[in-house]
Amino acid sequence: MENKAKTKQVLVILGSPRRKGNSSTLAARISRGAKSAGAEV
């Protein structure tokens, strides 16, 4: 068996019609945090 480190993949779905609303801000911060932790977003 091979022991390979896998990169985590994160999918952020934003469905709010407000481009600069709270949901958009939250999604952007989650995306940035996941990227900085080494995930593929």
N, CA, C and O atoms as a MOPAC input file, in Angstrom:
PM7 MOZYME 1SCF
protein

 N      0.82400 1    -1.19300 1     0.00000 1
 C      0.00000 1     0.00000 1     0.00000 1
 C      0.86500 1     1.25300 1     0.00000 1
 O      1.86400 1     1.33800 1     0.71500 1
 N      0.47400 1     2.19200 1    -0.79100 1
 C      1.19000 1     3.46300 1    -0.82600 1
 C      0.54600 1     4.43700 1     0.14400 1
 O     -0.67300 1     4.46300 1     0.31100 1
 N      1.38000 1     5.22400 1     0.76800 1
 C      0.89000 1     6.20900 1     1.72800 1
 C      1.14200 1     7.60200 1     1.16300 1
 O      2.18600 1     8.19700 1     1.43200 1
 N      0.21300 1     8.12300 1     0.39300 1
 C      0.36500 1     9.43500 1    -0.24400 1
 C     -0.42600 1    10.48300 1     0.53200 1
 O     -1.53500 1    10.22600 1     1.00100 1
 N      0.15700 1    11.65000 1     0.65500 1
 C     -0.55200 1    12.76800 1     1.26800 1
 C     -1.48800 1    13.35600 1     0.22000 1
 O     -1.06300 1    13.70400 1    -0.88200 1
 N     -2.74700 1    13.46300 1     0.56800 1
 C     -3.72700 1    14.01000 1    -0.36700 1
 C     -4.05900 1    15.44500 1     0.01600 1
 O     -4.17500 1    15.78000 1     1.19500 1
 N     -4.20600 1    16.27200 1    -0.98600 1
 C     -4.62500 1    17.64600 1    -0.77200 1
 C     -6.13500 1    17.67000 1    -0.58200 1
 O     -6.87600 1    17.06000 1    -1.35300 1
 N     -6.57600 1    18.36400 1     0.43100 1
 C     -8.01300 1    18.50800 1     0.65900 1
 C     -8.58500 1    19.43100 1    -0.40200 1
 O     -7.94700 1    20.40300 1    -0.80600 1
 N     -9.77700 1    19.12200 1    -0.84200 1
 C    -10.45600 1    19.95200 1    -1.83200 1
 C    -11.69500 1    20.56100 1    -1.19100 1
 O    -12.46100 1    19.87300 1    -0.51700 1
 N    -11.88100 1    21.85200 1    -1.40600 1
 C    -13.00300 1    22.57700 1    -0.82500 1
 C    -13.77400 1    23.25800 1    -1.94300 1
 O    -13.18800 1    23.92200 1    -2.79900 1
 N    -15.07800 1    23.09200 1    -1.93200 1
 C    -15.95100 1    23.74500 1    -2.90200 1
 C    -16.81900 1    24.74300 1    -2.14500 1
 O    -17.58000 1    24.36000 1    -1.25600 1
 N    -16.70700 1    26.00700 1    -2.49300 1
 C    -17.49300 1    27.06100 1    -1.85600 1
 C    -18.57100 1    27.48600 1    -2.84200 1
 O    -18.27100 1    27.96500 1    -3.93600 1
 N    -19.82300 1    27.30800 1    -2.44900 1
 C    -20.95400 1    27.68100 1    -3.30700 1
 C    -21.64400 1    28.88600 1    -2.68400 1
 O    -22.02700 1    28.86500 1    -1.51400 1
 N    -21.79400 1    29.91900 1    -3.47100 1
 C    -22.43200 1    31.14100 1    -3.00200 1
 C    -23.68900 1    31.37800 1    -3.82900 1
 O    -23.61900 1    31.50100 1    -5.05200 1
 N    -24.83500 1    31.44200 1    -3.16300 1
 C    -26.08500 1    31.60000 1    -3.88500 1
 C    -26.82800 1    32.88800 1    -3.56000 1
 O    -27.97000 1    33.06900 1    -3.98300 1
 N    -26.20200 1    33.76500 1    -2.82800 1
 C    -26.85000 1    35.01200 1    -2.44600 1
 C    -26.82200 1    36.00800 1    -3.60400 1
 O    -25.81200 1    36.10500 1    -4.30100 1
 N    -27.90300 1    36.74600 1    -3.82100 1
 C    -27.92200 1    37.74600 1    -4.88800 1
 C    -27.13000 1    39.01200 1    -4.54200 1
 O    -26.84700 1    39.82800 1    -5.41900 1
 N    -26.77800 1    39.17300 1    -3.27900 1
 C    -26.03300 1    40.36800 1    -2.86100 1
 C    -24.53400 1    40.11300 1    -3.00300 1
 O    -23.96500 1    39.29500 1    -2.28000 1
 N    -23.90700 1    40.81200 1    -3.93300 1
 C    -22.48500 1    40.58000 1    -4.23400 1
 C    -21.55400 1    40.96500 1    -3.09100 1
 O    -20.48800 1    40.36500 1    -2.94600 1
 N    -21.92000 1    41.93300 1    -2.29000 1
 C    -21.04800 1    42.36900 1    -1.19300 1
 C    -21.72900 1    42.18800 1     0.16000 1
 O    -21.48600 1    42.95500 1     1.09100 1
 N    -22.57400 1    41.18200 1     0.26200 1
 C    -23.29800 1    40.93000 1     1.50200 1
 C    -22.50100 1    40.06500 1     2.46900 1
 O    -21.34200 1    39.73100 1     2.22400 1
 N    -23.15200 1    39.71000 1     3.57400 1
 C    -22.50600 1    38.89700 1     4.60400 1
 C    -22.10200 1    37.52800 1     4.08500 1
 O    -21.02800 1    37.03200 1     4.42300 1
 N    -22.94600 1    36.91200 1     3.27100 1
 C    -22.63700 1    35.58100 1     2.73900 1
 C    -21.39800 1    35.61400 1     1.85800 1
 O    -20.56700 1    34.70700 1     1.90900 1
 N    -21.27900 1    36.64900 1     1.05800 1
 C    -20.11300 1    36.80300 1     0.18900 1
 C    -18.83900 1    36.99200 1     1.00700 1
 O    -17.80000 1    36.41000 1     0.69500 1
 N    -18.92700 1    37.80200 1     2.04600 1
 C    -17.78100 1    38.03100 1     2.92100 1
 C    -17.36500 1    36.74100 1     3.61000 1
 O    -16.17800 1    36.42400 1     3.67900 1
 N    -18.33200 1    36.00300 1     4.11700 1
 C    -18.05400 1    34.74100 1     4.79200 1
 C    -17.43600 1    33.72800 1     3.83400 1
 O    -16.47200 1    33.05000 1     4.19000 1
 N    -17.97500 1    33.61700 1     2.63200 1
 C    -17.44100 1    32.68000 1     1.63900 1
 C    -16.00500 1    33.03600 1     1.26800 1
 O    -15.16900 1    32.14600 1     1.11100 1
 N    -15.71500 1    34.31300 1     1.12700 1
 C    -14.35600 1    34.74500 1     0.78500 1
 C    -13.37700 1    34.41300 1     1.90400 1
 O    -12.25400 1    33.98400 1     1.64100 1
 N    -13.79300 1    34.60700 1     3.12900 1
 C    -12.90400 1    34.31500 1     4.26200 1
 C    -12.68300 1    32.81600 1     4.43400 1
 O    -11.58100 1    32.38100 1     4.76700 1
 N    -13.71600 1    32.04000 1     4.21000 1
 C    -13.57200 1    30.58300 1     4.27100 1
 C    -12.61800 1    30.11700 1     3.18400 1
 O    -11.74800 1    29.28200 1     3.42800 1
 N    -12.78000 1    30.65200 1     1.99700 1
 C    -11.92000 1    30.29700 1     0.87300 1
 C    -10.46200 1    30.64900 1     1.16300 1
 O     -9.56600 1    29.84000 1     0.92500 1
 N    -10.22800 1    31.85100 1     1.67400 1
 C     -8.86200 1    32.27400 1     2.00600 1
 C     -8.25300 1    31.39200 1     3.08600 1
 O     -7.08400 1    31.01400 1     3.00000 1
 N     -9.04200 1    31.06700 1     4.09700 1
 C     -8.55000 1    30.22000 1     5.18000 1
 C     -8.21100 1    28.82000 1     4.70700 1
 O     -7.20300 1    28.24500 1     5.11800 1
 N     -9.05400 1    28.27000 1     3.84300 1
 C     -8.80300 1    26.93100 1     3.30900 1
 C     -7.54300 1    26.92100 1     2.45100 1
 O     -6.74400 1    25.98800 1     2.52600 1
 N     -7.36600 1    27.95700 1     1.63900 1
 C     -6.16200 1    28.04500 1     0.80100 1
 C     -4.90800 1    28.15000 1     1.65900 1
 O     -3.90300 1    27.49700 1     1.37900 1
 N     -4.96500 1    28.96700 1     2.69700 1
 C     -3.78600 1    29.13700 1     3.55000 1
 C     -3.47500 1    27.87400 1     4.34400 1
 O     -2.34100 1    27.68300 1     4.78400 1
 N     -4.47500 1    27.00700 1     4.53200 1
 C     -4.26100 1    25.73500 1     5.22500 1
 C     -3.78800 1    24.64100 1     4.27400 1
 O     -3.53000 1    23.51300 1     4.69500 1
 N     -3.67700 1    24.98200 1     2.98000 1
 C     -3.14900 1    24.02900 1     2.01400 1
 C     -4.18900 1    23.30700 1     1.18700 1
 O     -3.85500 1    22.38300 1     0.44400 1
 N     -5.43900 1    23.70500 1     1.29800 1
 C     -6.49600 1    23.05300 1     0.53000 1
 C     -6.58100 1    23.62500 1    -0.87700 1
 O     -6.16900 1    24.75600 1    -1.13600 1
 N     -7.12000 1    22.82500 1    -1.76800 1
 C     -7.38600 1    23.27500 1    -3.13700 1
 C     -8.81100 1    23.80400 1    -3.15900 1
 O     -9.75200 1    23.07100 1    -2.85100 1
 N     -8.97700 1    25.07200 1    -3.52200 1
 C    -10.30400 1    25.69800 1    -3.50900 1
 C    -10.73100 1    25.99200 1    -4.92300 1
 O    -11.82100 1    26.52100 1    -5.14200 1

